[in-house]
C-alpha cells in the first residue's frame, strides 16, 4: 500500500501518466525507496539473526535492545544508520553492514535529552573503525553544543585490525572529545561486554564507569598476550572483570547484575545529574518533611568513643526518602560517596565510615573522595560532608605509596570547590584529616558539630603520651586533655564550628542552609587550570 501511494504521488507530480519519462522517473524513485527500506532493515538486523542469537545466549542484549530499554518509549532518534566502513583490505570491501558497528543518536531519559552510542558486538565484534569513531564524535560534538549528557554503552573488542592506524586515529579523536567535554557535560560509560586495548581509555576519562557482572571486562592487554609475555594463566574476569575493577583497582564505580538491571539503574542514576555545567541540578517533588526532627539520629553514636557504627544509618536518615545512590560502594569502603536529594534537590555526600578502618583516610579513600568532590564542583552540586575521622592511616605502605600526595588531592579538591559546602562533625575530627574534611578553613559555608564531636590535633591517649612523657600521673593528665580539647567547644569558641547542634535537628538545618546557599556566588582567581597533585 505504501509503495502504491508513493508511486501515485510521483506520477501525479510529473504530469500526464502516459509519459515514458515520468514512468522511468517513478520506477527509479521506487527503486531508491526499496533500497532505503532494504538498507534500513539490514541495519536493524546488525550482524544477522545468528549473531543476535549468540548475543542472547551470552545473557546480553543487542545494541538496539539496550537503547530501547534505556530511553523513554519511542524517543530515540538515530543518526547515520546508513554509514559503512571504508576499508578495502583483507576482503573487507565485500563485508559491509549499514551503520557499521555502533548505533548513535539521542533520546529522552526521564523526559530529558541524552546522547547515546551503543556498540554492536554482532558486527565485527563491535570493533572500532574510522567510521565508527566519526559517528561517536558527531554525537559528542552535538552533546557539547546543546548541553546534554553522553552515555556510552560499550561492547567492543577494540581497534579494527584491518584498518590499522586509521582505527587508532579514531580512538584518539574520541579521547580528545572526552577531554573537551570533561566538566562541561556529564559523561557516563556502561561496560556491557569486552573493552580492550585503546577502548579502555575513553571510559577511564569519563566521569563514571559502570560494569555488568560476569559479562563485561576491561583490560589493556588480554589473557592471551599476558600468557605469551609473562607466562601467567588468567581468565578475562580474573584479569579485568567487574569484581576486580569495583573492589581492587577502583577503575569502575559500580557493577550491576545483568544488562537489564544495569540499564534500569542507569536511568535512576541519570535523574541525579544536571544536563551540563550551565544547567541547574534537577529538583524532584519530595514528600518527606524537611522541617521536622529525626529522633533516630540521637541514638546512632555509641557511648564508647572507640566503638564502630554505620555512617549509612545517618545518611539514610537525613536524605529524602532514604534514597542514596552510592558510588564505588565496594572500593575504599572507609569512605562513602554518592548522590542523594535534600528537599528534592540533588546533593553530593562524602562521609567517613567508622565501620571500616575506623574511618581513617588512606590513599584509596582520598583519591575516591577527591574525584567525587571535583565532579560535584564542576556541575554545581552542593556537597554535604559527614565527618568521623581519627586521621590519615599510618604505616610504611601508605607512606611509600605516596599518601602525602594522594591525601593532598582531597585537600585540593575541597579547597578549590566553590559550590555550597556543608559539614557535620559527628564524632572524631583529628589533625590534618579534620582540615581536609571540608573544614571552615577550606571555605566551608556551614560547619556543625554534634555534642559527641571531638575536634583536636590527635586522640587524647596519643597526645598525653607526647605532652606528659615520663610523668607519673599520665592518666590524670590525659583526662585534663580530654576535658579541654576533645569536645566541640574549643572549635566553636574560635568560630571554626558555626553551631553545636542536636543530632535530631540535622536534616532540617541542612535543608534550610541549602535553600539559603542556592544563590551563593564564589569564584577562584582567573587561571588556565589548577595543578592538582597526581
C-alpha positions in Angstrom: 0.0 0.0 0.0 2.8 2.4 0.9 4.6 1.7 -2.4 1.4 2.2 -4.4 0.7 5.6 -2.7 4.3 6.6 -3.3 4.1 5.6 -7.0 0.9 7.6 -7.5 2.4 10.6 -5.8 5.5 10.6 -8.1 3.3 10.2 -11.3 1.0 13.0 -10.1 3.9 15.3 -9.6 5.3 14.7 -13.0 2.3 15.4 -15.2 0.4 13.1 -17.7 0.5 9.5 -16.8 1.3 8.2 -20.3 4.7 9.9 -20.4 7.6 7.4 -20.7 9.9 9.8 -18.9 7.5 10.0 -16.0 7.2 6.3 -15.8 11.0 5.9 -15.8 11.4 8.5 -13.1 8.7 6.9 -11.0 10.4 3.5 -11.4 13.8 4.9 -10.4 12.2 6.6 -7.3 10.6 3.4 -6.3 13.9 1.5 -6.7 15.6 4.0 -4.4 12.8 3.8 -2.0 13.1 0.0 -1.9 16.9 0.2 -1.4 16.4 2.6 1.5 13.9 0.2 3.0 16.2 -2.8 2.5 19.3 -1.0 4.0 17.2 0.1 7.0 16.1 -3.5 7.6 19.8 -4.6 7.3 20.9 -2.0 9.8 18.2 -3.1 12.2 19.4 -6.7 11.9 23.0 -5.7 12.8 25.3 -8.7 12.1 22.4 -11.0 11.4 20.0 -13.2 13.3 22.6 -15.9 14.1 24.9 -13.4 15.8 22.0 -11.8 17.6 21.0 -15.2 19.0 24.6 -15.8 20.1 24.5 -12.4 21.9 21.3 -13.5 23.7 22.9 -16.9 24.7 25.6 -15.0 26.5 23.0 -13.3 28.6 23.5 -10.0 26.7 21.1 -7.6 24.9 21.8 -6.3 21.5 22.9 -2.7 20.9 19.4 -1.6 19.9 17.7 -3.5 22.6 19.8 -1.7 25.1 18.9 1.7 23.7 15.2 0.8 23.7 15.3 -0.2 27.4 17.4 2.8 28.4 15.4 5.5 26.6 11.9 6.6 27.2 9.4 4.8 24.9 9.8 5.7 21.2 12.0 8.7 22.0 15.3 7.5 20.4 16.4 9.4 17.2 19.1 7.6 15.3 21.9 9.2 13.3 24.0 7.8 10.5 22.1 4.5 10.1 23.5 4.1 6.6 27.2 4.8 7.1 29.5 1.9 6.2 33.2 1.3 6.8 35.6 2.4 4.0 38.2 -0.4 4.4 39.1 -2.4 1.3 41.9 -4.5 2.6 41.6 -8.2 3.7 38.4 -8.6 1.8 36.6 -6.0 3.9 35.1 -4.4 0.8 32.8 -7.4 0.5 31.8 -7.3 4.2 29.8 -4.2 4.9 26.9 -3.5 7.3 24.8 -0.4 7.3 25.6 1.6 10.4 28.8 -0.4 10.8 29.4 -1.5 14.4 27.8 1.3 16.5 24.3 2.8 16.9 24.3 6.5 17.7 21.7 9.2 18.3 19.8 10.9 21.1 16.7 10.1 23.1 14.9 11.0 26.3 15.7 9.5 29.7 13.2 10.5 32.3 12.0 13.2 29.9 15.4 14.8 29.5 17.6 14.6 26.4 20.6 12.3 26.4 23.1 11.5 23.6 23.9 7.8 23.3 26.2 5.4 21.4 25.7 1.7 21.7 28.4 -0.6 20.3 27.1 -3.5 18.3 29.0 -6.7 19.1 27.2 -8.6 16.3 29.1 -6.5 13.7 32.8 -7.2 13.6 32.7 -7.8 17.4 31.9 -4.1 17.9 35.4 -3.2 16.9 36.1 0.4 16.2 36.6 1.6 12.7 37.2 5.1 11.5 33.5 5.4 10.6 32.6 4.1 14.0 34.7 6.8 15.6 33.3 9.5 13.4 29.7 8.6 14.4 30.6 8.8 18.1 32.5 12.1 17.7 29.5 13.5 15.9 27.1 13.0 18.8 29.7 14.2 21.3 30.0 17.4 19.4 26.2 17.9 19.4 26.0 17.0 23.1 28.5 19.7 24.0 26.8 22.2 21.8 23.3 21.7 23.3 24.4 20.8 26.8 23.3 17.2 27.3 25.0 14.2 28.8 26.7 11.5 26.7 26.2 7.8 27.6 28.3 5.1 26.0 27.2 1.5 26.0 30.5 -0.2 25.5 30.7 -3.7 24.0 33.8 -3.8 21.8 36.8 -6.0 21.1 39.0 -2.9 20.5 40.5 -1.4 17.4 39.6 -2.9 14.0 42.9 -4.5 13.0 42.1 -4.5 9.3 42.1 -0.7 9.3 45.5 -0.3 11.0 46.4 3.3 12.1 43.0 4.7 10.9 41.3 2.9 13.7 43.9 4.2 16.2 43.3 7.7 14.9 39.6 7.2 15.5 40.3 6.4 19.2 42.5 9.5 19.5 39.6 11.6 18.1 37.2 10.2 20.7 39.7 10.8 23.6 40.1 14.4 22.5 36.3 14.8 22.6 36.2 13.2 26.0 38.7 15.7 27.4 37.0 18.7 25.8 33.6 17.6 27.2 35.0 16.9 30.7 33.5 19.3 33.2 31.1 20.6 30.5 28.6 17.7 30.2 28.3 14.5 32.3 29.9 11.5 30.5 28.9 8.0 31.6 30.4 4.7 30.4 28.5 1.5 30.9 30.7 -1.5 30.1 28.4 -4.3 28.8 31.0 -6.7 27.2 34.7 -6.8 26.5 36.5 -3.5 26.4 40.2 -4.0 25.5 43.2 -2.1 24.4 42.7 1.5 23.3 39.0 1.1 24.1 39.6 1.3 27.8 40.9 4.8 27.9 37.7 6.6 26.8 35.7 5.1 29.8 38.7 6.0 32.1 38.4 9.6 31.0 34.6 9.8 31.5 33.0 10.8 34.8 31.6 7.4 35.8 32.3 3.9 34.6 29.8 1.1 35.4 30.1 -2.6 34.6 27.9 -5.6 34.2 28.8 -8.6 36.3 30.2 -11.7 34.6 29.8 -10.4 31.0 31.9 -7.3 31.0 35.7 -6.8 31.3 38.2 -4.0 31.0 41.9 -4.6 30.3 44.7 -3.1 28.2 46.2 -6.4 27.2 44.1 -9.6 27.2 44.8 -13.0 28.7 46.5 -14.4 25.6 49.0 -11.6 25.4 49.8 -11.9 29.1 50.3 -15.6 28.7 52.8 -15.1 25.8 54.7 -12.4 27.6 54.7 -13.3 31.3 53.5 -16.9 31.1 50.7 -16.2 33.5 47.4 -18.1 33.1 44.5 -15.8 33.8 40.9 -15.6 32.7 39.2 -12.4 31.3 37.2 -12.0 34.5 40.2 -12.6 36.8 42.2 -10.0 34.8 39.7 -7.2 34.3 36.2 -8.3 35.4 33.7 -6.2 37.4 34.9 -7.7 40.8 38.5 -6.6 40.0 37.7 -3.1 39.0 35.0 -2.3 41.6 36.9 -3.8 44.6 40.6 -3.8 43.8 41.6 -1.3 41.1 38.9 1.3 41.6 38.6 1.7 37.8 34.9 1.1 37.8 32.4 2.9 40.1 29.8 0.2 40.4 28.6 -3.1 38.9 25.2 -4.5 38.2 23.8 -8.0 37.9 22.9 -8.0 34.2 22.1 -5.8 31.2 18.5 -5.1 32.3 19.5 -4.2 35.9 22.3 -2.0 34.7 20.2 0.0 32.2 17.3 0.5 34.7 19.7 1.6 37.4 21.5 3.9 35.0 18.1 5.5 34.3 17.7 6.1 38.0 21.3 7.5 38.3 20.7 10.0 35.4 18.0 11.5 37.5 20.5 12.9 39.9 22.7 14.7 37.3 22.3 18.1 35.8 22.3 18.3 32.0 25.5 20.3 31.8 27.7 22.7 33.9 25.3 25.5 32.8 22.2 23.7 33.9 20.6 23.7 37.4 20.6 20.5 39.4 17.4 18.5 38.9 14.7 19.0 41.6 12.1 16.3 42.3 9.0 16.6 44.3 9.6 15.4 47.9 7.0 14.0 50.3 9.4 13.8 53.2 9.1 16.6 55.7 12.1 18.9 55.5 11.3 21.0 58.6 11.0 18.2 61.2 13.3 16.5 63.7 14.6 13.0 63.0 14.7 11.4 66.6 16.5 8.2 65.4 19.7 10.3 65.0 20.0 10.7 68.7 20.9 7.0 69.2 23.3 6.4 66.3 26.6 7.3 68.1 27.7 4.7 70.6 28.5 5.8 74.1 32.0 4.3 73.8 34.1 6.6 71.6 36.1 3.8 70.0 33.0 1.7 69.1 32.2 1.5 65.4 28.8 2.4 63.9 27.4 2.5 60.4 27.5 6.0 58.8 25.0 4.9 56.3 22.4 5.0 59.1 23.0 8.7 59.4 23.0 9.3 55.6 19.7 7.4 55.1 18.1 9.2 58.0 18.8 12.7 56.7 18.2 12.4 52.9 14.9 12.3 51.1 13.0 9.0 51.1 16.2 7.1 52.3 17.2 7.2 48.7 21.0 7.2 48.3 22.9 6.2 45.1 26.3 5.2 46.4 29.3 5.5 44.2 32.1 2.9 44.5 30.4 1.0 47.4 32.9 -1.9 47.3 36.1 0.2 46.9 37.9 2.1 49.7 35.0 1.3 52.0 36.4 3.5 54.8 34.8 6.5 53.0 31.3 6.8 51.5 30.4 8.9 48.5 27.2 9.2 46.5 24.2 11.2 45.4 21.0 11.9 47.3 18.3 14.6 47.5 17.6 17.1 50.2 14.1 18.7 49.9 14.1 17.4 46.3 17.4 18.9 45.3 20.4 16.8 44.3 23.4 16.8 46.7 26.7 15.0 46.8 27.5 13.3 50.1 31.0 12.4 51.4 31.2 10.6 54.7 33.8 8.7 56.7 32.8 5.1 57.5 33.7 4.2 61.1 32.9 0.6 60.5 35.9 0.2 58.2 39.5 1.1 59.4 37.8 3.4 61.9 37.0 5.8 59.1 40.7 6.7 58.6 41.7 8.4 55.3 44.2 6.4 53.2 45.4 6.6 49.7 42.4 4.9 48.0 39.8 6.8 50.1 41.5 10.1 49.4 41.5 9.6 45.6 37.9 8.2 45.6 36.6 11.2 47.5 38.7 13.8 45.6 37.4 12.8 42.2 33.8 12.8 43.5 34.2 16.3 45.1 35.6 17.7 41.8 32.7 16.2 39.8 30.2 17.8 42.1 32.0 21.1 42.0 32.2 21.0 38.2 28.4 20.5 37.9 27.3 22.8 40.7 26.1 20.0 43.0 26.2 21.1 46.7 28.4 19.0 49.0 27.4 17.6 52.4 30.3 16.1 54.4 29.8 13.9 57.5 33.0 13.7 59.5 34.2 11.0 61.8 37.9 10.7 61.0 40.7 9.9 63.5 43.3 10.8 61.0 45.3 9.6 58.0 46.1 5.9 58.1 49.7 5.5 59.4 52.1 2.9 58.0 55.1 2.2 55.9 53.0 1.0 52.9 51.0 4.2 52.9 54.0 6.5 53.1 55.9 4.6 50.5 53.0 4.7 48.1 52.5 8.4 48.3 49.9 9.0 51.0 51.0 12.6 51.2 50.3 13.5 47.5 47.2 11.4 47.3 45.8 12.9 50.5 46.6 16.3 49.1 44.2 15.6 46.2 41.3 15.6 48.6 42.6 18.7 50.3 43.0 20.4 46.9 39.5 19.3 45.8 37.7 20.8 48.8 39.8 24.0 48.8 39.1 24.5 45.1 35.4 23.8 45.3 33.1 26.9 45.1 29.8 25.1 45.4 27.9 25.2 48.8 29.7 23.1 51.3 28.0 21.9 54.5 29.8 19.9 57.1 28.6 17.9 60.1 31.2 16.5 62.6 29.5 13.5 64.2 32.4 12.3 66.4 36.2 12.4 65.7 37.8 15.2 63.7 41.5 14.9 64.3 44.6 16.5 62.8 45.2 17.0 59.1 42.2 14.8 58.3 40.0 17.3 60.1 41.3 20.2 58.0 40.9 18.1 54.8 37.3 17.2 55.5 35.6 20.4 54.3 36.6 22.3 57.3 35.8 26.0 57.8 39.4 26.7 57.0 38.8 25.5 53.4 35.9 27.9 52.8 33.2 25.6 54.3 29.9 27.6 54.3 28.2 25.9 57.3 30.0 23.7 59.8 28.1 22.0 62.5 29.2 19.7 65.3 27.2 17.2 67.3 27.7 17.2 71.1 29.6 13.9 70.6 32.2 15.7 68.4 35.9 15.7 69.2 37.9 18.3 67.4 41.6 18.0 68.2 45.1 17.6 66.9 45.1 13.9 67.8 43.4 11.4 70.2 43.8 12.1 73.9 45.9 9.0 74.6 48.4 9.8 71.9 48.5 13.5 72.9 49.1 12.7 76.5 51.9 10.3 75.7 53.7 13.1 73.9 52.8 16.0 76.2 53.3 14.3 79.5 56.0 11.7 78.7 57.8 10.5 81.8 55.3 11.9 84.3 53.7 9.5 86.8 50.1 10.9 86.6 49.6 10.4 82.9 46.1 9.1 83.3 45.0 12.2 85.2 46.7 14.5 82.7 45.1 12.6 79.9 41.6 13.3 81.4 42.6 17.0 81.6 43.4 16.9 77.8 40.1 15.3 77.1 38.2 17.9 79.0 40.0 20.7 77.3 40.3 19.6 73.6 38.3 16.5 72.8 34.9 18.3 72.6 33.3 20.7 70.1 33.6 23.7 72.5 37.1 24.8 71.7 36.4 24.8 68.0 33.1 26.6 68.5 34.6 29.3 70.7 37.1 30.1 67.9 34.4 30.2 65.2 35.6 27.1 63.4 32.3 25.4 64.1 29.2 27.5 63.5 27.0 25.7 66.0 26.8 22.7 68.2 23.5 21.1 67.2 21.3 18.3 68.5 21.6 15.3 66.1 17.8 15.2 65.6 17.8 18.6 64.0 20.4 17.8 61.4 18.1 17.2 58.4 16.0 20.4 58.6 19.1 22.5 59.3 20.8 21.2 56.2 17.7 21.7 54.1 17.4 25.3 55.4 21.0 26.0 54.7 20.9 24.6 51.2 17.9 26.9 50.4 19.9 29.9 51.7 23.1 29.0 49.8 21.2 28.4 46.5 22.3 31.8 45.3 25.9 31.6 46.6 28.5 33.3 44.4 32.1 32.4 44.8 34.9 32.4 42.2 38.5 31.4 42.2 41.3 33.6 40.8 41.5 33.6 37.0 43.8 30.9 35.7 44.0 28.3 32.9 43.6 25.5 35.4 45.0 24.4 38.7 47.8 21.8 39.1 46.2 19.1 41.3 48.7 16.7 42.9 48.9 13.5 40.9 
